[in-house]
Amino acid sequence: MGSLSLLVPLRKYQENIAKTCLNYNTLVVLPTGLGKTLLAFSVMCKFKKALFLAPTKPLCKQHLRSFLSQTDADKDDAILLTGETKAGERSPLYAKKYIFATPQTIEKDAEQEPSLLSSFDLVIFDECHRAAGNYAYASIAKGLSQSCRKMGMTASPGSDKAKVMEIISLLDIDSIEYRKEDDEDVSEYVHKKEFNWVYVSLDPEMRRVQILLKGLESRYVEALRSTGLPVVMKRSLLVALGNVISRVKSNAKYRMFMLYSMILNLDHIITLFETQGIFSTLRFVTDMAKEKGEKKSVRELLTSKELVEARQLMNRMMENGEEHPKVDRLVSMFGKELKGKKCMVFVQYVEQAKYLADLLTKKGYPAHFFIGKRKEYSKRQQEQTLQDFRDSKFNVLVASSIGEEGIDIPSTDAVIFYEPVPSEIRLIQRRGRTGRAHKGEVFILITRGTRDEAYHWVSKRKESRMFSLMEVVNDELEAKRKDRERVVIEHKTMDEQRPSHTVKVIEREDVNEKGGTQRSMKDFF
């Protein structure tokens, strides 16, 4: 075991969870702001060699800085390993006692030298809900020794039992330690979050566009159903339908694919129009015409009378300065409820995030977008944006999904969901960006009569189901653990009660042919 000391006292619930982590491979599910990282450091102090994995380089850097400031570890014993260090120079660095690394770096090094993984006594998987599928966490977990202690940490493992069980299987989890914000042992440390559901309604002109688009979609859906295919307007089932069509042998296959393609494009157009705004919708349709206009399905969709009329209406609204009511409501909030506050606005789509940041700045509320790395937005620009936000050079950060996890962003006064998300994981991560250091506010913009309403209730149901799932799965793990421990005790008891196999040598006097005696035989009992 290691000999480090933690310089920051643990809370009682952290102490209890740490004890479990020392004895079992443990999945730790704690709301954001309740000290998962410090808890992990306390466990690291008890091991001679530990690996702390986090999904991004900035987060790894943050964890290393915190580790050195919150423990008495010698800075020469800890190291940051990311892709910035050349592969040929990394091998000697694995001699360090405490390594903070991105999983992709460890995965690549382990492919070249598998024995690297066997040297760790403890591996911590931060944001471990990623430990599934082809993500690097999976291959790393498979390469660890059976004796290596594993610790997974997340604020939201998800509500899908199959995916949760995949994480548990990969990390060889024996126990789950989970807390909700209102649990007795953590509630006093939780800063209150005030939730505000902000409803808006489409005006008559926008309703007219919505009716045109949905009517066109219904026409295509009925046409595809008439071919005998079971079309269900649910995104996951729509994606699966493509595989069904690919196996069709008849000549109708080509028309099926055309209809299928038009339905997918139109479904996305409706999503943008209902949940984002006119700007993003027109931008997508224009880009589709430029990039895929030569495709017959796209040409047919673009020339349909319904879409032609819908585009004309949207262009006229934009020319008149009209937009989605969410846009106007968001701008007004920064002059009222959010005036002078440090805020994060979460937006599903990149173009909408850029559009809103620009619009807010023009309206007198300095804002900057924060999106994933791309040609026109480098890693350095990402880091500079976050630093400027920390330094309060602007108070509004408009972020795509990249802002939900894996980055070092200070607590904000308020978080705004530009749209609800149909994911309990993303719901928890988004709202976790406020209420860390003090009371926070959460605003969720919802458009009545659109998929916004459905997505909102889907995420709430999934979150509720997630905690119920944690309880059920943990009971199952506890039962298995007790069975194993009982078997060990029974074997031990049997060993203690079994007669000893001491060899007794009894010497007998055998008569030889001449009547004499000799010690000639040994009997073993």
C-alpha positions in Angstrom: 0.0 0.0 0.0 1.0 3.6 -0.6 2.1 6.1 2.1 0.7 9.4 0.9 -1.5 11.7 3.0 -4.5 13.8 2.0 -4.1 17.5 2.9 -7.8 18.1 2.7 -10.3 16.5 5.2 -12.9 14.2 3.7 -16.6 14.4 4.5 -18.2 11.5 6.2 -19.9 10.2 3.0 -16.5 10.4 1.2 -14.8 8.4 3.9 -17.5 5.7 3.7 -17.3 5.5 -0.1 -13.5 5.4 0.1 -13.6 2.4 2.4 -15.7 0.5 -0.2 -13.3 1.6 -3.0 -10.3 0.2 -1.0 -12.0 -3.2 -0.6 -13.9 -3.6 -3.8 -13.9 -2.6 -7.5 -16.4 0.2 -7.2 -18.6 2.4 -9.4 -19.0 5.8 -7.7 -22.1 7.8 -8.8 -22.1 11.2 -7.2 -23.8 14.5 -8.3 -21.4 17.1 -9.7 -19.8 19.2 -7.0 -19.8 16.6 -4.3 -16.1 15.7 -4.5 -15.6 12.6 -6.6 -12.1 13.7 -7.5 -10.9 14.3 -3.9 -12.4 11.0 -3.0 -10.4 9.4 -5.8 -7.2 11.1 -4.5 -7.8 9.6 -1.0 -8.0 6.2 -2.5 -4.8 6.8 -4.6 -2.9 7.6 -1.4 -3.3 4.0 -0.3 -1.7 2.5 -3.4 1.9 2.4 -4.6 1.2 2.9 -8.3 -2.0 4.5 -9.7 -3.3 5.5 -13.1 -6.0 8.3 -13.2 -7.8 8.4 -16.6 -9.9 11.3 -17.8 -11.4 11.9 -21.3 -9.6 15.2 -22.2 -6.2 16.7 -21.8 -7.4 19.9 -19.9 -9.2 17.7 -17.4 -6.1 15.5 -16.9 -4.1 18.7 -16.3 -6.6 19.9 -13.8 -6.6 16.6 -11.9 -2.8 16.5 -11.7 -2.7 20.1 -10.4 -5.3 19.3 -7.8 -3.6 16.0 -6.8 -0.3 17.8 -6.1 -2.0 20.6 -4.1 -4.4 18.3 -2.1 -1.9 15.5 -1.2 1.7 15.5 0.1 2.9 13.7 -3.1 6.3 14.7 -4.5 5.8 16.4 -7.8 8.6 14.2 -9.2 6.4 11.1 -8.5 3.5 12.3 -10.7 3.3 12.9 -14.5 0.9 13.9 -17.2 0.7 11.6 -20.2 -1.1 12.8 -23.3 -0.6 12.8 -27.0 1.6 16.0 -26.7 4.4 13.8 -25.5 6.0 11.9 -28.4 5.3 8.1 -28.3 9.0 7.3 -28.3 9.5 9.4 -25.2 6.6 8.1 -23.1 7.8 4.6 -22.2 10.3 5.7 -19.4 7.6 7.9 -17.9 5.6 4.8 -16.9 8.1 4.4 -14.0 6.3 7.3 -12.2 4.1 6.3 -9.3 1.1 8.4 -10.2 0.1 8.9 -13.8 -2.7 11.2 -15.1 -3.5 10.4 -18.7 -6.0 10.4 -21.6 -7.2 6.9 -22.4 -6.3 7.2 -26.0 -2.6 7.7 -25.0 -2.6 4.7 -22.7 -4.4 2.6 -25.2 -1.8 3.3 -27.9 1.1 2.7 -25.6 -0.4 -0.6 -24.3 -0.8 -1.8 -27.9 2.9 -1.5 -28.3 3.8 -2.7 -24.8 1.0 -4.6 -23.1 3.0 -5.2 -19.9 2.7 -1.5 -19.1 -0.9 -2.1 -17.8 0.2 -4.8 -15.4 2.3 -2.5 -13.3 -0.7 -0.6 -11.9 -2.2 -1.4 -8.5 -5.1 1.1 -9.0 -6.8 2.5 -12.1 -9.4 5.3 -11.9 -11.8 5.8 -14.8 -13.3 9.3 -14.7 -16.5 9.8 -16.6 -16.7 6.0 -16.7 -20.1 6.0 -18.5 -17.8 6.1 -21.6 -16.5 2.7 -20.8 -18.4 0.9 -23.4 -18.3 0.1 -27.1 -15.0 1.1 -28.9 -14.0 3.8 -26.4 -10.4 3.4 -25.2 -11.6 2.7 -21.6 -12.8 -0.7 -22.7 -9.5 -2.0 -24.1 -7.6 -0.6 -21.2 -9.8 -2.3 -18.7 -9.5 -5.6 -20.5 -5.6 -5.4 -20.3 -5.4 -4.8 -16.5 -4.4 -7.6 -14.1 -7.1 -9.3 -12.1 -5.5 -8.0 -8.9 -5.6 -4.3 -10.0 -8.2 -2.3 -8.1 -10.6 -0.4 -10.4 -12.7 2.6 -9.6 -15.2 4.2 -12.0 -16.6 7.6 -11.4 -19.5 9.4 -13.0 -22.5 11.7 -12.2 -24.7 9.7 -14.6 -24.1 6.1 -15.7 -27.4 6.1 -17.6 -30.7 4.3 -17.3 -30.1 1.6 -19.9 -29.5 -1.6 -17.9 -27.6 -3.3 -20.7 -25.1 -0.4 -21.0 -24.7 -0.1 -17.2 -24.0 -3.9 -17.0 -21.5 -3.5 -19.8 -19.6 -0.9 -17.7 -19.9 -3.2 -14.6 -18.6 -6.1 -16.6 -15.7 -4.2 -18.2 -14.5 -2.7 -14.9 -15.2 -5.9 -13.0 -17.3 -3.9 -10.5 -18.2 -5.5 -7.2 -20.1 -2.6 -5.6 -21.9 0.6 -6.5 -21.8 3.7 -4.2 -24.4 6.2 -5.4 -25.9 9.3 -3.8 -28.7 11.6 -4.8 -28.7 15.3 -4.0 -31.4 14.9 -1.4 -29.8 11.9 0.4 -29.3 12.6 4.1 -25.5 12.3 4.2 -24.9 14.7 1.2 -27.8 17.1 1.2 -26.1 19.6 3.6 -23.2 20.0 1.0 -25.5 20.5 -2.0 -26.0 24.1 -3.1 -29.6 24.6 -4.0 -30.5 24.8 -7.7 -33.6 26.7 -8.7 -35.4 25.3 -11.7 -37.3 27.4 -14.2 -39.2 26.0 -17.1 -39.7 28.7 -19.7 -42.4 27.9 -22.2 -42.9 29.7 -25.5 -45.4 29.2 -28.3 -45.0 29.4 -32.1 -46.8 32.3 -33.7 -49.4 31.7 -36.4 -46.9 32.2 -39.2 -44.5 29.7 -37.7 -47.4 27.3 -37.1 -48.1 27.5 -40.8 -44.5 26.4 -41.6 -44.8 23.6 -39.1 -48.0 22.3 -40.6 -46.4 22.4 -44.1 -43.3 20.4 -43.0 -45.2 17.9 -41.0 -47.7 17.4 -43.8 -44.9 16.7 -46.2 -43.3 14.3 -43.8 -46.6 12.4 -43.3 -47.0 12.1 -47.1 -43.5 10.5 -47.4 -44.1 8.2 -44.4 -47.4 6.9 -45.9 -45.7 6.3 -49.3 -43.0 4.3 -47.6 -45.5 2.3 -45.5 -47.4 1.5 -48.7 -44.4 -0.6 -49.8 -45.0 -2.9 -46.8 -42.3 -1.4 -44.5 -43.1 -0.8 -40.8 -42.2 2.9 -40.5 -42.2 4.2 -36.9 -41.2 7.9 -36.4 -38.7 7.3 -33.6 -35.1 8.2 -34.4 -33.5 4.9 -33.3 -36.1 2.9 -35.2 -35.7 5.1 -38.3 -32.0 4.5 -38.3 -32.5 0.7 -38.0 -35.0 0.9 -40.9 -32.2 1.6 -43.3 -30.7 -1.8 -42.5 -34.0 -3.4 -43.3 -34.2 -1.6 -46.7 -30.7 -2.7 -47.6 -31.8 -6.3 -47.4 -34.7 -5.9 -49.8 -34.3 -7.9 -53.1 -37.1 -6.4 -55.2 -36.9 -3.5 -57.7 -38.8 -1.3 -55.2 -35.6 -1.0 -53.1 -34.4 2.2 -54.9 -37.7 4.0 -54.3 -37.7 2.9 -50.7 -34.2 4.4 -50.2 -35.3 7.6 -51.8 -38.3 7.9 -49.5 -36.2 6.9 -46.5 -33.6 9.5 -47.3 -36.2 12.3 -47.7 -37.9 11.3 -44.4 -34.5 11.5 -42.5 -33.7 14.9 -44.0 -37.2 16.2 -43.4 -37.2 14.9 -39.8 -34.0 16.9 -39.1 -35.5 20.0 -40.8 -38.5 19.8 -38.5 -36.3 19.3 -35.4 -34.3 22.4 -36.3 -37.4 24.5 -37.0 -39.3 23.4 -33.8 -36.4 23.5 -31.3 -33.7 25.8 -32.7 -35.0 28.6 -35.1 -35.5 29.9 -38.6 -31.8 30.7 -39.1 -30.5 27.2 -38.4 -33.3 25.6 -40.5 -32.6 27.8 -43.6 -28.9 27.2 -43.1 -29.3 23.5 -43.2 -31.6 23.5 -46.2 -29.2 25.8 -48.1 -26.2 23.6 -47.2 -28.1 20.5 -48.2 -28.9 22.0 -51.6 -25.2 22.9 -52.2 -23.6 19.7 -51.0 -26.2 17.1 -52.0 -28.3 18.9 -54.7 -27.3 16.4 -57.3 -29.0 13.5 -55.5 -32.4 12.7 -56.8 -33.9 12.4 -53.3 -32.7 15.8 -52.3 -33.9 17.4 -55.6 -37.3 15.9 -55.0 -37.5 17.1 -51.5 -36.3 20.7 -52.3 -38.8 21.0 -55.2 -41.8 19.7 -53.2 -44.5 22.4 -53.0 -44.7 22.2 -49.2 -41.0 22.8 -48.7 -40.9 25.5 -51.3 -43.7 27.4 -49.6 -42.1 26.8 -46.1 -38.8 28.3 -47.3 -40.6 31.3 -48.7 -42.3 31.9 -45.5 -39.1 31.5 -43.4 -37.2 33.8 -45.7 -39.9 36.5 -45.4 -39.8 36.2 -41.6 -36.0 36.5 -41.4 -36.2 39.6 -43.7 -38.8 41.1 -41.3 -36.5 40.4 -38.3 -38.7 37.6 -37.0 -37.2 34.5 -35.3 -38.1 31.6 -33.2 -39.7 32.8 -29.9 -36.9 31.1 -28.0 -34.4 33.5 -29.5 -36.4 36.6 -28.4 -37.0 35.1 -24.9 -33.3 34.2 -24.4 -32.2 37.8 -25.3 -34.8 39.3 -22.9 -33.7 37.0 -20.1 -30.2 38.6 -20.1 -31.9 42.0 -19.6 -34.0 40.7 -16.7 -33.5 37.4 -14.8 -29.9 36.9 -15.9 -28.7 40.5 -15.9 -25.0 40.6 -14.8 -24.8 36.9 -14.1 -22.2 34.4 -15.3 -24.0 31.9 -17.5 -23.7 29.0 -19.8 -26.1 28.5 -22.6 -26.3 24.9 -23.9 -27.3 24.4 -27.5 -27.6 21.1 -29.4 -26.3 22.4 -32.8 -23.0 24.2 -33.6 -24.4 26.7 -36.1 -27.1 27.7 -33.6 -24.5 28.2 -30.9 -22.4 30.5 -33.1 -25.5 32.4 -34.2 -26.8 32.9 -30.6 -23.3 34.0 -29.3 -23.1 36.6 -32.1 -26.7 37.8 -31.6 -26.3 38.2 -27.8 -23.1 40.2 -28.3 -24.8 42.5 -30.8 -27.6 43.0 -28.3 -25.2 44.2 -25.7 -24.5 40.9 -23.8 -20.9 39.9 -24.5 -20.9 36.2 -25.4 -18.6 33.6 -27.0 -19.4 30.2 -28.5 -17.5 27.1 -27.4 -17.7 24.2 -29.8 -15.6 21.1 -30.7 -12.2 21.4 -32.4 -12.4 21.9 -36.1 -10.4 23.6 -38.9 -11.7 27.1 -38.1 -11.7 26.6 -34.3 -8.4 25.1 -32.9 -7.5 23.6 -29.6 -5.7 26.8 -28.7 -8.8 28.8 -29.5 -10.8 26.5 -27.3 -8.5 27.0 -24.4 -8.4 30.7 -24.8 -12.2 30.9 -24.9 -12.3 29.0 -21.5 -9.6 31.2 -20.0 -11.4 34.4 -21.0 -14.6 33.1 -19.5 -12.8 32.2 -16.2 -11.3 35.8 -16.3 -14.8 37.2 -16.8 -13.8 38.9 -20.1 -17.3 37.9 -21.1 -20.1 36.5 -19.0 -22.0 34.3 -21.4 -20.6 31.1 -22.8 -22.7 29.5 -25.5 -21.7 25.8 -25.7 -22.4 22.8 -27.8 -22.3 19.3 -26.2 -18.5 19.6 -25.7 -19.2 21.9 -22.8 -21.2 19.2 -20.9 -18.2 17.2 -19.6 -14.5 16.7 -19.7 -13.4 20.3 -19.5 -12.4 22.6 -16.6 -15.2 25.2 -16.4 -15.8 27.2 -13.2 -19.2 27.1 -11.6 -21.7 29.5 -13.1 -24.6 31.5 -11.6 -27.0 30.0 -14.1 -27.3 27.4 -16.9 -29.7 27.7 -19.7 -30.9 24.8 -21.8 -31.8 26.3 -25.2 -33.6 23.0 -25.7 -34.4 19.9 -23.6 -32.3 16.9 -24.4 -33.8 13.3 -24.4 -30.8 12.0 -22.3 -30.6 11.7 -18.6 -26.8 11.8 -18.8 -26.7 15.1 -20.7 -29.5 16.5 -18.4 -27.4 15.8 -15.3 -24.2 17.0 -16.9 -25.6 20.3 -18.2 -27.3 21.3 -14.9 -24.1 20.2 -13.0 -22.3 23.3 -14.5 -24.1 25.5 -11.9 -24.6 25.3 -8.2 -21.1 24.1 -7.4 -19.7 27.0 -5.2 -23.0 28.7 -4.5 -26.7 28.6 -5.3 -27.4 28.2 -9.0 -30.3 28.6 -11.4 -31.4 26.3 -14.3 -33.6 27.6 -17.1 -35.0 25.2 -19.7 -36.6 26.7 -22.8 -39.5 24.6 -24.1 -41.6 25.2 -27.2 -45.2 24.1 -26.7 -46.7 21.6 -29.2 -43.2 20.5 -30.4 -40.8 17.7 -29.7 -39.3 19.9 -27.0 -42.0 18.8 -24.7 -41.5 15.1 -25.4 -37.7 15.4 -24.9 -38.1 17.1 -21.6 -40.3 14.4 -20.1 -38.2 11.6 -21.6 -35.0 12.9 -19.8 -36.9 13.2 -16.5 -38.2 9.7 -16.7 -34.8 8.3 -17.6 -33.2 10.1 -14.7 -35.7 8.6 -12.3 -35.2 5.2 -13.8 -31.4 5.5 -13.5 -31.5 5.7 -9.7 -34.0 2.9 -9.5 -31.6 0.9 -11.7 -28.6 1.7 -9.4 -30.5 0.2 -6.4 -31.5 -3.0 -8.3 -28.1 -3.6 -9.8 -26.3 -2.9 -6.5 -28.5 -5.4 -4.7 -27.6 -8.0 -7.3 -23.9 -7.2 -6.9 -24.1 -7.4 -3.2 -25.8 -10.8 -3.3 -23.1 -12.1 -5.6 -20.4 -10.7 -3.4 -21.9 -12.3 -0.3 -22.1 -15.6 -2.1 -18.4 -15.5 -3.0 -17.5 -14.5 0.5 -19.6 -17.3 2.0 -17.9 -19.9 -0.3 -14.5 -18.6 0.8 -15.5 -18.9 4.5 -16.9 -22.4 4.0 -13.7 -23.6 2.3 -11.7 -22.1 5.1 -13.8 -23.8 7.7 -13.5 -27.1 5.9 -9.8 -26.8 5.7 -9.6 -26.1 9.5 -11.8 -29.1 10.3 -10.2 -31.6 7.9 -7.9 -34.2 9.7 -4.3 -33.5 9.2 -2.4 -35.8 6.8 0.6 -36.5 9.0 2.6 -39.4 7.8 3.1 -42.0 10.5 6.0 -44.4 10.0 5.5 -47.6 11.9 8.4 -49.9 12.0 7.6 -53.6 12.1 9.9 -56.5 12.8 9.6 -58.9 9.9 10.9 -62.5 10.2 13.4 -63.4 7.5 14.0 -66.7 6.0 16.7 -67.6 8.6 14.3 -66.8 11.5 16.0 -63.5 12.2 14.2 -60.1 12.4 14.8 -56.9 10.5 13.2 -53.4 10.0 12.0 -53.9 6.5 8.6 -52.3 5.9 7.1 -48.8 6.3 3.4 -48.5 6.4 1.8 -45.1 5.6 -1.5 -44.2 7.2 
